[in-house]
């Protein structure tokens, strides 16, 4: 009998899949909480965790909101709203594109790079702690990343080819 057609196998796989989905969602929220706590610890209260993560992901690049969305970092109005706030607070420069005047390119200011560096240092400490405490090693990180990339590719294909 084909294991994939076995009802018990299918129920078990479905339960595992739903648990993995819930874990991904919880981990994202927890990541934002960890970033928020770090910014409270260092006294940077003006910026929220989503905005800090946005600055980290932009890094040294000059990008448009559309590029951030297409890279999969953020959704729709969330990006536009946060980019606008970050410009207003002095964390980012913005400039209209020469070719497409509707498009705005953004890059970090010195103030934005400070935020990026706080997040980078936090992530560096976490990576070191995870490895030193034996929570997860290089092989485990590679396995997780490979599995998540496969799920990402599957979901992307579902959006592109089925709907």
C-alpha positions in Angstrom: 0.0 0.0 0.0 1.2 3.5 -0.9 2.1 5.2 2.4 0.9 8.6 1.0 -2.6 7.1 0.4 -2.9 5.7 3.9 -5.4 7.8 5.8 -3.4 7.6 9.1 -0.3 8.8 7.3 -2.3 11.7 5.7 -3.8 12.7 9.1 -0.3 12.6 10.7 1.2 14.6 7.9 -1.6 17.2 8.1 -1.2 17.5 11.8 2.6 18.0 11.4 2.0 20.6 8.6 -0.4 22.6 10.7 2.0 22.5 13.7 4.8 23.8 11.4 2.6 26.6 10.1 1.7 27.7 13.7 5.3 27.5 14.7 6.4 29.8 11.8 3.8 32.3 12.7 4.7 32.2 16.4 8.4 32.5 15.6 7.8 35.6 13.5 5.8 37.3 16.3 8.5 36.2 18.8 11.2 37.7 16.6 9.4 41.0 16.6 9.1 40.8 20.4 12.9 40.0 20.7 13.7 43.0 18.6 11.3 45.3 20.5 12.9 44.2 23.8 16.4 45.0 22.5 15.3 48.4 21.4 13.8 49.1 24.8 17.0 47.8 26.4 19.2 50.3 24.5 16.7 53.1 24.9 15.7 53.5 21.2 11.9 53.8 21.8 11.0 55.9 18.7 11.1 53.0 16.3 9.0 49.7 16.3 10.3 46.2 15.6 8.7 46.0 12.2 10.5 49.2 11.2 13.8 48.1 12.7 13.6 44.8 10.7 12.8 46.7 7.6 15.9 48.9 8.0 18.0 45.7 8.7 16.6 44.1 5.5 17.3 47.2 3.4 20.9 47.3 4.7 23.2 49.2 2.4 20.9 48.8 -0.6 18.9 51.5 -2.4 15.4 50.0 -3.1 11.8 50.8 -4.0 8.8 49.7 -2.0 7.9 47.3 -4.8 11.3 45.7 -4.6 10.8 45.1 -0.9 7.5 43.4 -1.6 8.8 41.4 -4.5 11.7 40.1 -2.3 9.0 38.9 0.1 9.9 41.0 3.1 6.7 42.9 3.4 3.1 43.2 2.3 1.4 46.1 0.5 0.4 49.1 2.6 2.5 48.0 5.5 5.6 48.8 3.5 4.4 52.1 2.2 3.2 53.2 5.7 6.5 52.2 7.4 8.7 53.7 4.7 6.8 57.0 5.0 7.2 57.0 8.8 10.9 56.1 8.6 11.5 59.0 6.1 9.6 61.4 8.4 11.7 60.2 11.5 15.0 60.6 9.6 15.9 57.0 9.3 15.7 56.9 5.5 16.3 59.2 2.5 13.9 59.0 -0.4 14.2 60.2 -4.0 12.0 59.9 -7.0 13.4 57.6 -9.7 14.7 59.4 -12.8 13.1 56.9 -15.2 9.8 56.2 -13.5 8.7 59.3 -11.6 5.9 57.3 -9.8 8.5 55.2 -8.1 10.5 56.3 -5.1 13.9 54.9 -4.1 14.9 54.7 -0.5 18.2 54.2 1.4 19.2 54.4 5.0 20.5 57.6 6.6 23.2 57.5 9.3 20.4 57.2 11.9 19.0 54.3 9.9 22.3 52.5 9.8 22.6 52.8 13.6 19.3 50.9 13.9 20.5 48.3 11.3 23.6 47.8 13.3 21.7 47.3 16.6 19.6 44.5 14.9 22.7 43.0 13.2 24.5 42.9 16.6 21.4 41.3 18.2 21.3 38.6 15.5 25.0 38.0 15.8 24.7 37.5 19.6 21.8 35.1 19.0 23.6 33.1 16.4 26.6 32.7 18.6 24.5 31.8 21.6 22.5 29.2 19.7 25.7 27.5 18.5 27.6 27.8 21.8 24.8 26.5 23.9 24.2 23.6 21.5 20.7 24.6 20.6 21.4 24.2 16.9 24.5 23.8 14.8 25.5 24.5 11.2 23.9 21.3 9.9 20.6 22.0 11.7 20.5 25.5 10.3 21.2 24.2 6.8 18.4 21.6 7.2 15.9 24.1 8.4 16.8 26.6 5.7 16.6 24.0 3.0 13.2 22.8 4.2 11.8 26.3 4.5 13.0 27.2 1.0 11.2 24.1 -0.4 8.0 25.2 1.3 8.5 28.7 0.0 9.0 27.4 -3.5 5.9 25.2 -3.3 3.7 28.1 -2.0 5.1 30.4 -4.7 4.3 27.9 -7.4 0.7 27.6 -5.9 0.2 31.3 -6.2 1.7 31.6 -9.7 0.2 28.5 -11.4 -3.0 27.6 -9.7 -4.8 30.8 -8.8 
